[in-house]
């Protein structure tokens, strides 16, 4: 299945036939968006996420600041590690969650700490990435940049991820 043939939210497609009980048997259903929000809109609720791909044949995971523009994800990261160059032209995964937004109490969650009413969610987007140069309006949306990264002055690099595959998980309490 190509990226363009990905089924719409809520649709079901048959997996190829295989041995009963094997992962290739049954149906695959795309998860419904949390509380009516599209998964990409969940990114607006948290400022940072994790970018994953490989560099010199080894996997890596790095933190990035994100904004959503026209259905695409714009990332700001530190230029000094070269991660943006490793991602340019490659398929990457970018994920974010609200796991740290919920404060734990004795037997309950502090709902005031979470705009999602105590529910936890995570989203992951997979698609091609490319180096971009944001316009001044987009730069402003990113907000203040870190002063330093691992003791080095922060030097921004920007990527755009065009999400083709989306995974969303929700833990309801």
C-alpha positions in Angstrom: 0.0 0.0 0.0 1.4 3.4 -0.9 1.2 6.5 1.3 -1.7 7.8 -0.9 -3.7 4.7 -0.4 -3.8 4.9 3.4 -7.4 4.2 4.5 -9.4 7.1 6.0 -10.0 7.3 9.7 -12.6 4.8 10.7 -12.3 2.6 7.6 -11.4 -1.0 7.8 -9.3 -3.0 5.3 -8.6 -6.7 5.2 -5.2 -7.9 6.0 -3.7 -10.6 3.7 -4.7 -14.1 4.5 -2.3 -16.1 6.7 -2.1 -18.6 9.4 -5.1 -18.2 11.8 -4.0 -16.2 14.8 -1.0 -14.7 13.0 -0.6 -10.9 12.8 -1.5 -11.0 9.1 -5.0 -12.4 9.8 -8.0 -10.2 10.6 -8.8 -6.6 10.2 -6.9 -3.4 10.7 -8.8 -0.4 11.9 -7.4 3.1 12.2 -8.0 4.5 15.7 -10.6 7.2 16.1 -9.2 10.6 17.1 -9.2 11.4 20.8 -12.2 13.4 22.0 -13.0 14.4 18.4 -9.6 16.0 17.8 -7.5 14.9 14.8 -4.2 13.4 15.9 -2.2 16.3 14.3 -4.2 18.7 16.4 -3.1 17.0 19.6 0.4 18.3 18.8 -0.9 21.8 19.5 -1.4 20.8 23.2 2.3 20.1 23.8 5.4 22.0 22.7 8.0 19.3 22.3 8.3 15.8 21.0 10.8 13.2 19.8 12.2 12.7 16.3 13.5 9.2 15.3 15.4 8.0 12.3 18.9 6.6 11.6 22.3 8.2 11.2 25.3 6.2 9.9 23.2 3.0 10.1 22.4 3.6 13.8 19.0 4.6 15.1 18.7 7.8 17.1 16.1 9.7 19.0 16.3 13.5 19.6 14.1 16.2 21.1 12.5 18.8 18.9 10.2 21.8 19.2 7.2 21.6 16.9 4.4 23.6 15.4 1.7 22.6 13.0 1.3 24.5 9.7 -1.0 23.5 6.8 -1.3 19.9 8.0 2.5 19.5 8.2 4.8 19.4 11.2 7.6 21.9 11.4 10.4 21.1 13.7 13.1 23.2 15.3 16.2 21.4 16.6 19.8 22.0 17.4 22.0 22.2 14.2 25.2 21.2 16.0 24.4 17.5 16.1 23.7 17.2 12.4 20.4 15.4 13.0 18.6 17.6 10.5 21.0 16.6 7.7 20.5 12.9 8.5 16.7 13.4 8.3 16.7 15.4 5.1 15.1 13.4 2.3 14.5 10.4 4.6 11.3 8.9 6.2 11.3 9.8 9.9 9.0 9.2 12.8 7.9 12.1 15.1 6.0 11.5 18.3 4.6 13.6 21.1 2.5 12.9 24.2 1.0 14.4 27.3 2.5 11.9 29.7 4.3 14.5 31.8 1.2 16.8 31.8 -0.6 14.7 34.4 0.4 15.0 38.0 -0.2 11.9 40.1 -2.1 12.1 43.4 -2.6 9.4 46.0 -5.4 7.6 44.1 -6.2 10.0 41.3 -4.8 12.3 38.7 -4.7 16.1 39.1 -7.0 17.0 36.3 -6.0 20.7 36.6 -2.6 19.7 35.3 -4.0 18.2 32.2 -6.3 19.7 29.6 -7.4 16.3 28.6 -9.2 15.5 31.8 -6.7 13.0 33.1 -6.5 10.9 30.0 -3.1 10.2 28.5 -2.4 10.2 24.8 0.5 9.7 22.4 0.7 10.3 18.7 3.3 9.3 16.2 3.6 10.5 12.6 5.7 8.9 10.0 6.6 10.5 6.7 9.3 12.2 4.6 11.3 15.1 6.1 13.1 17.9 4.4 15.1 20.9 5.6 13.2 24.1 5.4 13.6 27.8 6.2 10.6 29.0 8.0 9.1 32.5 7.4 9.2 35.0 10.2 5.7 34.2 11.3 6.5 30.6 11.7 9.7 31.4 13.6 7.6 33.5 16.0 5.2 30.6 16.5 8.1 28.5 17.8 8.7 30.9 20.7 11.9 31.4 22.6 14.7 29.1 21.7 17.0 27.4 24.2 20.1 29.3 25.1 22.4 26.2 24.9 22.4 22.5 24.2 24.8 20.3 26.1 26.9 23.4 26.8 27.0 24.6 23.1 25.1 27.7 22.0 21.8 26.7 20.4 21.9 27.0 16.6 18.4 26.3 15.1 17.8 24.0 12.2 14.3 23.4 10.8 12.6 20.3 9.2 9.2 19.8 7.7 7.6 16.4 8.2 4.7 15.5 5.8 2.8 12.9 7.9 1.7 9.9 5.9 1.1 7.3 8.6 -0.4 8.2 12.0 -0.6 6.1 15.2 -2.5 7.3 18.2 -2.8 5.7 21.6 -5.1 6.8 24.5 -5.1 5.7 28.1 -8.5 6.6 29.7 -8.8 7.0 33.4 
